[in-house]
Amino acid sequence: MLTPFKQIVVLVLDGFGVATASEGNAVTAQPTRNLNYLINNFPSATLQASGPSVGLPWGERGNSEVGHLNLGAGRIVSQDLPRISKAIANGEFFQNSVLLDALQHAKKNKSRLHLAGLVSNGGVHSSEEHLYALLAQAADNGVKDVFIHMFTDGRDTPPKAAVESLDRLSKKILQLGAGKVASMAGRFYAMDRGLHWEVTEKTYAAMVLGEGEKSQSAREVIGQNYDKQVFDETIPPTVITDREGRPLALVRDGDAVIFFNFRPDRALQLARAFVDPKFDKFSNRYPVLQNMYYATMTAYEKNLPVNVAFPQIVIKEGLSEIVSMQGWKQYHIAESEKYAHVTSFFNGGQEEPWPLEEREIITSPVSYEQRYANVPEMSAPKIAQTIVQKIKDGIPFILANFANADMVGHTGIKDACVKAVKAVDECIGIIAEAALAAGACFIITADHGNIEEIINPRSGMIDKEHSMNPVPLIVAGKGLNLKKIRGHGYLELASLVPDGVLSDLAPTVLDLYGIPKPAAMTAVSLLPTLLKQSE
């Protein structure tokens, strides 16, 4: 019988899926010695990480927020995307008081309604369906001056998908008779989450002051940038003007703004710039907008002074809370790109730490134009060394995130992706040695796939998006050694049918501690399945 563990280390490899060897699989491009050792010698499985298995619509790729919510919750968490889409389908969306108040504010003040957000069918941060519903709602309520500040994707979609998104939007505008595109910006500028305030400032200045590049149509913006080999993600903030060069619409005093992104982490910086009365992150001083109604689709941050259309549903009795209830210390660490994921997301929407929960953020290296292709190791070595010390300190529960596979995977640059995998594997070895020497249980999993599919298997084109692939679950520790050692490591995982879903992690961890799971955790422990491999 397995003796319960007193210390467990959970390492989430962000964007690290499981797939067979291929030209586009950066994991199989070189041997992953440490990862393969753990897979060959300890129980392993794969987990579904997309679609209904994580609370998303069928065929929808998983993402980091959704993944961490499910990992920590111990139940499949219905996500904001289907929740809002359901409200549209049953009509509740069009009666939403926050959204209606925004329309009434614009009508009362004879001002403009601005709809800002990512216009993309990627389904990770926003939904085109939600934007269309806002346009329909405005038209039905007689709001005439409706302007769209269109952020382009190219990260969760192909690099030139903005053309099709604009085509769909233009047809909807023509059908409804409401809406004009007033500005455009690639998500690199409009949706930074790494505290690179200078790029956020460029987006804000375009929306409020009309500063930046100018063009007379959204289609012209896209075409001119494509001609310069600048694609969706990095289209610079551009103001749409009339023939005399005057901006079609700037955000002014008395206006109403609805930020329709439902995912908070990449919407927060720009939202803060508009509504935080103490905001001081920009290099220039801007006039404070007066009498503005600012709404967000979901809650971006506690105490942010905005009107929230769909308030967050906080998950109770998740893994972190249960650990805290034992009177145990816990430690959550990530670099700044993924800090929210190991804190509020993993904790089910709980922003404040639980009692005895310590959090640490390691600054992500700044690498703008190539993003993280030039520093594929990112901050993983620093995180690994910190974890080793926390293991020695005897912290009962340690949660960590390595951002490399996702962030470097999004560059689509294979050489960098291969280097990122190598760096991660080296850090896995460092942590595994310390954890196993201390008698701890070391668990490796992931939130979604990415780096294992950087070339689309159907088109042969570079693929910077997340994948639909399952993710690994490796559980190493004393008493868990396989009697029959495997020989193919990662590739062995690729041959497996998934045994569970992401939400099965939490009850599995509790089972390893010997703690009964609460009734709210409807997922199942995979420990019995894993132990069969050791028989």
C-alpha positions as CSV (number, residue, x, y, z in Angstrom):
1,M,0.0,0.0,0.0
2,L,1.3,3.4,-1.0
3,T,2.3,5.6,2.0
4,P,0.8,9.1,1.8
5,F,3.2,11.8,0.7
6,K,4.0,14.8,3.0
7,Q,5.3,16.9,0.2
8,I,4.1,17.2,-3.4
9,V,5.5,19.3,-6.2
10,V,3.3,20.0,-9.2
11,L,5.0,21.4,-12.3
12,V,2.8,22.7,-15.1
13,L,4.5,22.8,-18.5
14,D,2.5,25.5,-20.2
15,G,1.8,24.7,-23.8
16,F,3.4,21.2,-23.7
17,G,1.2,18.6,-25.4
18,V,1.7,15.0,-26.4
19,A,1.9,14.0,-30.1
20,T,3.7,11.6,-32.3
21,A,7.1,12.5,-33.8
22,S,6.8,14.9,-36.8
23,E,8.6,17.8,-38.4
24,G,6.4,20.1,-36.3
25,N,7.0,18.5,-33.0
26,A,9.7,20.4,-31.1
27,V,9.6,17.9,-28.2
28,T,10.8,15.0,-30.4
29,A,13.4,17.0,-32.3
30,Q,16.0,16.0,-29.7
31,P,16.1,13.6,-26.8
32,T,14.5,14.8,-23.6
33,R,16.6,12.8,-21.2
34,N,15.1,13.8,-17.9
35,L,11.5,13.8,-19.1
36,N,12.0,10.4,-20.7
37,Y,13.6,9.0,-17.6
38,L,10.6,9.9,-15.5
39,I,8.1,8.5,-18.1
40,N,10.1,5.3,-18.4
41,N,10.4,4.7,-14.7
42,F,7.1,6.1,-13.1
43,P,3.4,5.9,-13.8
44,S,2.3,8.2,-16.7
45,A,-0.9,9.0,-18.5
46,T,-2.4,11.6,-20.8
47,L,-5.2,14.1,-20.1
48,Q,-7.7,15.7,-22.4
49,A,-7.2,19.5,-22.4
50,S,-9.6,21.0,-24.8
51,G,-13.3,21.1,-25.7
52,P,-16.0,19.9,-23.3
53,S,-13.3,18.1,-21.2
54,V,-12.4,21.6,-19.9
55,G,-15.7,23.3,-20.1
56,L,-15.3,24.7,-23.6
57,P,-17.4,24.2,-26.7
58,W,-16.7,21.1,-28.8
59,G,-13.6,21.6,-31.0
60,E,-12.4,24.6,-29.0
61,R,-8.7,24.5,-28.2
62,G,-7.7,24.7,-24.6
63,N,-5.7,27.7,-23.2
64,S,-3.7,28.6,-20.2
65,E,-6.5,30.2,-18.1
66,V,-9.0,27.4,-18.8
67,G,-6.3,24.8,-18.1
68,H,-5.2,26.2,-14.8
69,L,-8.8,26.7,-13.6
70,N,-9.6,23.0,-14.3
71,L,-6.3,21.8,-12.8
72,G,-7.0,23.5,-9.5
73,A,-10.7,23.1,-9.3
74,G,-11.1,19.3,-9.3
75,R,-14.2,19.6,-11.5
76,I,-14.9,20.6,-15.1
77,V,-15.4,24.4,-15.0
78,S,-17.9,25.9,-17.4
79,Q,-16.0,28.7,-19.1
80,D,-17.0,32.3,-19.9
81,L,-17.1,31.7,-23.6
82,P,-20.0,29.1,-23.6
83,R,-21.6,30.9,-20.6
84,I,-21.9,34.2,-22.6
85,S,-22.8,32.4,-25.8
86,K,-25.6,30.6,-23.9
87,A,-26.9,34.0,-22.7
88,I,-27.0,35.2,-26.3
89,A,-28.9,32.1,-27.4
90,N,-31.6,32.3,-24.7
91,G,-31.9,36.1,-24.9
92,E,-30.6,37.0,-21.4
93,F,-27.6,38.8,-23.0
94,F,-29.9,41.4,-24.5
95,Q,-31.5,42.1,-21.2
96,N,-28.2,42.4,-19.3
97,S,-28.5,45.5,-17.1
98,V,-24.8,46.5,-17.4
99,L,-24.8,46.4,-21.2
100,L,-28.2,48.2,-21.4
101,D,-26.8,50.9,-19.0
102,A,-23.9,51.4,-21.4
103,L,-26.3,52.0,-24.3
104,Q,-28.5,54.4,-22.2
105,H,-25.4,56.3,-21.1
106,A,-24.5,57.0,-24.7
107,K,-28.1,58.0,-25.6
108,K,-28.5,60.2,-22.6
109,N,-25.2,62.0,-23.2
110,K,-25.7,62.1,-27.0
111,S,-22.3,60.5,-27.1
112,R,-20.6,57.5,-28.7
113,L,-20.5,53.8,-27.8
114,H,-17.1,52.2,-28.2
115,L,-16.7,48.4,-28.5
116,A,-13.1,47.4,-27.9
117,G,-11.6,44.0,-28.0
118,L,-10.0,41.2,-30.0
119,V,-11.9,40.5,-33.2
120,S,-10.9,36.9,-33.7
121,N,-12.5,33.5,-34.1
122,G,-9.7,32.0,-31.9
123,G,-12.1,31.7,-29.0
124,V,-9.4,32.2,-26.4
125,H,-9.8,35.8,-25.3
126,S,-13.0,36.9,-27.1
127,S,-15.7,35.8,-29.5
128,E,-16.8,37.4,-32.7
129,E,-20.3,36.2,-31.8
130,H,-20.2,38.3,-28.7
131,L,-19.2,41.4,-30.7
132,Y,-22.0,40.8,-33.1
133,A,-24.5,40.5,-30.3
134,L,-23.3,43.9,-28.9
135,L,-23.8,45.5,-32.3
136,A,-27.3,44.0,-32.6
137,Q,-28.2,45.2,-29.1
138,A,-27.0,48.7,-30.0
139,A,-29.1,48.7,-33.2
140,D,-32.2,47.4,-31.4
141,N,-31.9,50.1,-28.8
142,G,-31.4,53.0,-31.3
143,V,-27.8,53.7,-30.6
144,K,-26.4,55.2,-33.8
145,D,-22.8,56.2,-33.1
146,V,-21.2,52.8,-32.5
147,F,-17.4,52.4,-33.1
148,I,-15.2,49.4,-32.9
149,H,-11.6,49.4,-31.8
150,M,-10.5,46.2,-33.5
151,F,-7.6,44.3,-32.0
152,T,-6.1,41.7,-34.4
153,D,-5.0,38.3,-33.4
154,G,-2.4,36.2,-35.3
155,R,-1.5,34.2,-32.2
156,D,-4.5,32.0,-31.5
157,T,-5.3,32.2,-35.3
158,P,-3.2,32.0,-38.4
159,P,-1.0,35.1,-38.9
160,K,-3.3,36.6,-41.7
161,A,-6.7,35.7,-40.3
162,A,-7.7,39.4,-39.8
163,V,-8.9,39.6,-43.4
164,E,-11.5,37.0,-42.9
165,S,-12.5,38.5,-39.5
166,L,-12.9,41.9,-41.0
167,D,-15.0,40.4,-43.9
168,R,-17.4,38.8,-41.4
169,L,-17.6,41.9,-39.3
170,S,-18.3,44.1,-42.4
171,K,-21.1,41.8,-43.4
172,K,-22.6,42.0,-39.9
173,I,-22.3,45.8,-39.8
174,L,-24.1,46.0,-43.2
175,Q,-26.8,43.7,-42.0
176,L,-27.4,45.5,-38.7
177,G,-26.8,49.1,-39.9
178,A,-24.6,49.7,-36.8
179,G,-20.9,50.1,-36.3
180,K,-17.7,51.5,-37.8
181,V,-14.1,50.5,-37.2
182,A,-12.4,53.5,-35.6
183,S,-9.0,52.0,-34.8
184,M,-6.9,48.9,-35.2
185,A,-4.0,47.4,-33.2
186,G,-2.3,44.1,-33.1
187,R,-2.7,42.2,-29.8
188,F,1.1,42.7,-29.2
189,Y,0.3,46.3,-28.6
190,A,-3.3,46.2,-27.3
191,M,-3.2,43.1,-25.1
192,D,0.2,43.1,-23.4
193,R,0.2,41.4,-20.0
194,G,4.0,41.6,-19.3
195,L,3.9,45.2,-17.9
196,H,5.5,46.5,-21.1
197,W,3.5,49.7,-20.6
198,E,5.0,51.5,-23.6
199,V,3.1,49.2,-26.0
200,T,-0.1,49.6,-24.1
201,E,0.4,53.4,-24.2
202,K,0.5,53.4,-28.0
203,T,-2.9,51.7,-28.2
204,Y,-4.4,54.1,-25.6
205,A,-3.0,57.1,-27.4
206,A,-4.5,56.0,-30.7
207,M,-7.9,55.4,-29.1
208,V,-8.0,58.6,-27.0
209,L,-5.8,61.2,-28.8
210,G,-5.8,59.9,-32.4
211,E,-2.0,59.5,-32.2
212,G,-0.2,56.8,-34.3
213,E,-0.5,55.7,-37.8
214,K,-3.4,56.8,-39.9
215,S,-5.5,55.2,-42.6
216,Q,-8.9,55.7,-44.2
217,S,-10.1,52.1,-43.8
218,A,-9.5,49.0,-41.8
219,R,-9.0,47.0,-45.0
220,E,-6.3,49.4,-46.0
221,V,-4.5,49.0,-42.6
222,I,-4.3,45.3,-43.1
223,G,-3.2,45.4,-46.7
224,Q,-0.5,48.0,-46.1
225,N,0.9,46.1,-43.2
226,Y,0.9,42.7,-45.0
227,D,2.8,44.4,-47.8
228,K,5.5,45.3,-45.3
229,Q,5.5,41.7,-43.9
230,V,3.8,42.9,-40.7
231,F,1.0,40.5,-39.8
232,D,-2.0,40.5,-37.5
233,E,-0.3,40.2,-34.1
234,T,2.0,43.2,-34.6
235,I,-0.1,45.6,-36.6
236,P,0.8,49.0,-35.0
237,P,-2.0,51.0,-33.4
238,T,-3.7,52.8,-36.3
239,V,-6.4,55.5,-36.3
240,I,-9.1,55.3,-39.0
241,T,-9.8,58.8,-40.4
242,D,-12.1,60.5,-42.9
243,R,-10.9,61.9,-46.1
244,E,-9.7,65.1,-44.4
245,G,-7.6,63.1,-42.0
246,R,-9.8,63.5,-39.0
247,P,-10.3,60.5,-36.7
248,L,-13.7,58.8,-37.1
249,A,-14.1,58.6,-33.4
250,L,-12.0,59.0,-30.3
251,V,-12.9,58.0,-26.8
252,R,-14.1,61.3,-25.2
253,D,-15.7,62.6,-22.1
254,G,-19.3,61.2,-21.7
255,D,-18.7,58.2,-23.9
256,A,-19.5,54.6,-23.1
257,V,-16.9,51.8,-23.6
258,I,-17.5,48.1,-23.6
259,F,-14.4,45.9,-23.5
260,F,-15.7,42.6,-24.9
261,N,-12.7,40.4,-24.2
262,F,-13.9,37.8,-21.6
263,R,-10.5,36.6,-20.6
264,P,-8.9,39.1,-18.1
265,D,-5.2,38.7,-18.2
266,R,-4.5,40.4,-21.5
267,A,-7.3,43.0,-21.1
268,L,-6.3,44.3,-17.7
269,Q,-3.5,46.7,-18.6
270,L,-5.5,48.7,-21.2
271,A,-8.5,48.7,-18.9
272,R,-6.5,50.1,-16.0
273,A,-5.3,52.9,-18.2
274,F,-8.9,54.0,-18.8
275,V,-10.4,53.7,-15.3
276,D,-7.7,53.6,-12.6
277,P,-7.8,57.1,-11.0
278,K,-4.2,56.6,-9.7
279,F,-2.8,55.2,-13.0
280,D,0.8,56.4,-13.6
281,K,2.4,53.9,-15.9
282,F,2.6,55.9,-19.1
283,S,5.5,58.1,-20.0
284,N,3.1,61.0,-20.9
285,R,0.3,62.5,-18.9
286,Y,-3.2,62.2,-20.4
287,P,-6.3,64.1,-19.4
288,V,-8.6,62.0,-17.2
289,L,-11.7,61.1,-19.1
290,Q,-14.9,62.4,-17.3
291,N,-18.4,61.0,-17.1
292,M,-17.4,57.8,-18.9
293,Y,-19.3,54.5,-18.6
294,Y,-16.8,51.7,-18.8
295,A,-18.0,48.1,-18.9
296,T,-16.1,44.8,-19.2
297,M,-17.6,41.5,-20.3
298,T,-16.1,39.7,-17.2
299,A,-14.3,40.8,-14.0
300,Y,-10.7,41.6,-14.9
301,E,-9.5,42.4,-11.4
302,K,-11.0,42.8,-8.0
303,N,-11.8,46.5,-7.2
304,L,-11.2,47.7,-10.7
305,P,-13.8,50.5,-11.1
306,V,-15.7,49.1,-14.0
307,N,-19.2,47.7,-14.6
308,V,-19.0,43.9,-15.1
309,A,-21.6,42.3,-17.4
310,F,-20.9,38.7,-16.4
311,P,-19.5,38.6,-12.8
312,Q,-17.0,35.8,-12.0
313,I,-18.2,32.6,-10.4
314,V,-15.6,31.7,-7.8
315,I,-14.8,28.1,-7.3
316,K,-15.0,26.8,-3.8
317,E,-13.0,23.9,-2.2
318,G,-10.4,23.8,-4.9
319,L,-7.0,22.2,-4.3
320,S,-5.3,25.3,-2.9
321,E,-8.1,25.9,-0.5
322,I,-8.1,22.3,0.7
323,V,-4.3,22.4,1.3
324,S,-4.8,25.6,3.2
325,M,-7.5,24.0,5.3
326,Q,-5.0,21.4,6.5
327,G,-3.0,24.2,8.1
328,W,-0.2,23.5,5.6
329,K,2.1,26.0,3.9
330,Q,2.0,26.2,0.1
331,Y,4.1,28.0,-2.5
332,H,3.1,29.1,-6.0
333,I,5.7,30.4,-8.4
334,A,5.8,31.4,-12.1
335,E,7.4,34.1,-14.2
336,S,5.4,37.2,-14.9
337,E,3.9,36.0,-18.1
338,K,2.1,33.2,-16.2
339,Y,1.8,34.6,-12.7
340,A,-2.0,34.9,-12.8
341,H,-2.3,31.3,-13.9
342,V,-0.7,29.8,-10.7
343,T,-2.5,32.3,-8.5
344,S,-6.1,33.4,-9.3
345,F,-6.7,31.0,-12.1
346,F,-5.5,27.9,-10.3
347,N,-7.3,29.1,-7.2
348,G,-10.6,29.2,-9.0
349,G,-10.9,33.0,-9.3
350,Q,-9.7,33.7,-5.7
351,E,-7.3,36.7,-6.1
352,E,-6.0,36.8,-2.5
353,P,-3.8,34.1,-1.3
354,W,-5.2,31.5,1.0
355,P,-3.8,31.4,4.6
356,L,-0.2,30.1,4.5
357,E,0.0,30.5,0.7
358,E,3.1,32.2,-0.5
359,R,3.5,33.5,-4.0
360,E,6.5,34.5,-6.0
361,I,6.8,36.1,-9.4
362,I,10.1,35.9,-11.4
363,T,10.3,38.6,-14.0
364,S,10.1,37.4,-17.6
365,P,13.0,38.5,-19.8
366,V,12.0,41.4,-22.1
367,S,12.3,40.5,-25.8
368,Y,9.9,42.4,-27.9
369,E,10.2,42.0,-31.6
370,Q,11.1,38.3,-31.5
371,R,9.3,37.9,-28.2
372,Y,11.0,35.0,-26.5
373,A,12.7,33.4,-29.5
374,N,16.0,35.0,-28.5
375,V,15.7,33.8,-24.8
376,P,14.0,30.4,-25.1
377,E,15.1,29.4,-21.6
378,M,13.1,32.4,-20.3
379,S,13.2,32.4,-16.5
380,A,12.9,28.6,-16.0
381,P,16.4,28.1,-14.5
382,K,15.7,30.7,-11.8
383,I,12.3,29.1,-11.1
384,A,13.9,25.7,-10.9
385,Q,16.6,26.8,-8.4
386,T,13.9,28.5,-6.2
387,I,11.8,25.3,-6.2
388,V,14.8,23.3,-5.1
389,Q,15.2,25.6,-2.1
390,K,11.5,25.3,-1.2
391,I,11.7,21.5,-1.4
392,K,14.6,21.7,1.1
393,D,12.5,24.0,3.3
394,G,9.8,21.3,3.5
395,I,6.9,23.2,2.0
396,P,4.1,20.6,1.8
397,F,2.6,21.8,-1.6
398,I,4.6,23.5,-4.3
399,L,3.0,24.7,-7.6
400,A,5.1,26.0,-10.5
401,N,4.6,26.9,-14.1
402,F,7.2,26.9,-16.9
403,A,6.1,29.3,-19.6
404,N,8.6,28.3,-22.3
405,A,6.7,25.8,-24.4
406,D,3.8,28.1,-24.8
407,M,5.5,31.5,-25.1
408,V,8.2,30.3,-27.4
409,G,5.8,28.0,-29.2
410,H,3.8,31.1,-30.1
411,T,6.7,32.5,-32.1
412,G,6.6,29.5,-34.5
413,I,10.4,29.5,-34.8
414,K,11.4,25.9,-34.6
415,D,15.1,26.3,-33.6
416,A,13.9,28.5,-30.6
417,C,11.2,25.9,-29.7
418,V,13.7,23.1,-29.7
419,K,16.0,25.2,-27.4
420,A,13.0,25.9,-25.1
421,V,12.3,22.2,-24.8
422,K,15.9,21.5,-24.0
423,A,15.9,24.2,-21.3
424,V,12.7,22.9,-19.7
425,D,14.1,19.3,-19.7
426,E,17.3,20.4,-17.9
427,C,15.2,22.2,-15.3
428,I,13.0,19.1,-14.9
429,G,16.1,17.1,-14.1
430,I,17.1,19.6,-11.4
431,I,13.7,19.6,-9.7
432,A,13.3,15.8,-10.0
433,E,16.6,15.1,-8.3
434,A,15.8,17.4,-5.4
435,A,12.2,16.2,-5.1
436,L,13.0,12.5,-5.2
437,A,15.9,12.9,-2.8
438,A,13.6,14.6,-0.3
439,G,11.0,11.8,-0.5
440,A,8.5,14.2,-2.2
441,C,6.1,13.3,-5.0
442,F,6.9,15.1,-8.2
443,I,4.0,15.6,-10.7
444,I,4.5,16.9,-14.2
445,T,1.5,18.0,-16.3
446,A,0.4,20.7,-18.7
447,D,-2.5,23.0,-19.4
448,H,-2.8,22.6,-23.2
449,G,-0.7,21.8,-26.2
450,N,1.3,24.0,-28.4
451,I,5.0,23.4,-28.9
452,E,4.5,19.8,-30.1
453,E,2.6,21.1,-33.1
454,I,4.3,24.2,-34.5
455,I,3.6,23.0,-38.1
456,N,0.0,22.4,-39.0
457,P,-0.2,18.8,-40.0
458,R,-2.9,19.5,-42.6
459,S,-1.6,22.7,-44.3
460,G,2.1,22.3,-43.7
461,M,2.2,26.0,-42.6
462,I,3.8,27.4,-39.4
463,D,1.3,26.9,-36.6
464,K,1.6,29.4,-33.7
465,E,-1.8,28.4,-32.1
466,H,-2.6,26.1,-29.3
467,S,-3.3,22.5,-30.3
468,M,-6.1,20.0,-29.5
469,N,-3.6,17.4,-28.3
470,P,-3.8,15.8,-24.8
471,V,-1.2,16.7,-22.2
472,P,1.1,14.5,-20.0
473,L,0.5,13.4,-16.4
474,I,3.7,11.9,-14.8
475,V,3.7,11.0,-11.1
476,A,7.1,10.2,-9.6
477,G,8.0,9.3,-6.1
478,K,8.9,6.6,-3.6
479,G,6.8,3.5,-4.0
480,L,5.7,4.5,-7.5
481,N,8.5,3.0,-9.5
482,L,7.5,0.8,-12.4
483,K,8.5,-2.9,-12.2
484,K,8.8,-3.0,-15.9
485,I,10.7,-0.1,-17.2
486,R,9.5,1.5,-20.4
487,G,11.9,2.3,-23.3
488,H,10.3,5.0,-25.4
489,G,9.6,7.9,-23.0
490,Y,7.6,10.7,-24.5
491,L,6.7,8.7,-27.6
492,E,5.2,6.1,-25.3
493,L,2.8,8.7,-24.1
494,A,1.8,9.6,-27.6
495,S,0.5,6.0,-28.1
496,L,-1.8,6.2,-25.1
497,V,-5.5,6.9,-25.1
498,P,-6.2,9.7,-22.5
499,D,-7.1,8.3,-19.1
500,G,-8.7,11.5,-17.8
501,V,-9.1,15.3,-18.0
502,L,-7.3,18.2,-16.4
503,S,-9.6,18.5,-13.5
504,D,-8.6,15.0,-12.4
505,L,-5.3,16.4,-11.1
506,A,-6.7,17.9,-7.9
507,P,-8.4,14.7,-6.6
508,T,-5.3,12.8,-7.6
509,V,-3.1,15.1,-5.5
510,L,-5.4,14.8,-2.5
511,D,-5.3,11.0,-2.9
512,L,-1.5,11.1,-2.8
513,Y,-1.7,13.1,0.4
514,G,-4.3,10.7,1.8
515,I,-6.9,13.4,2.0
516,P,-10.5,12.7,1.1
517,K,-11.8,14.9,-1.7
518,P,-14.7,17.2,-0.9
519,A,-18.1,16.5,-2.6
520,A,-17.7,19.7,-4.7
521,M,-14.8,17.9,-6.5
522,T,-16.7,15.9,-9.1
523,A,-13.5,14.8,-11.0
524,V,-11.8,11.5,-10.1
525,S,-8.5,10.5,-8.7
526,L,-6.3,8.8,-11.3
527,L,-4.1,7.3,-8.7
528,P,-5.7,3.8,-8.8
529,T,-5.2,3.8,-12.6
530,L,-1.6,4.9,-12.2
531,L,-0.8,2.4,-9.5
532,K,-1.9,-0.5,-11.8
533,Q,1.2,0.4,-13.9
534,S,3.4,-0.4,-10.9
535,E,1.9,-3.8,-10.2
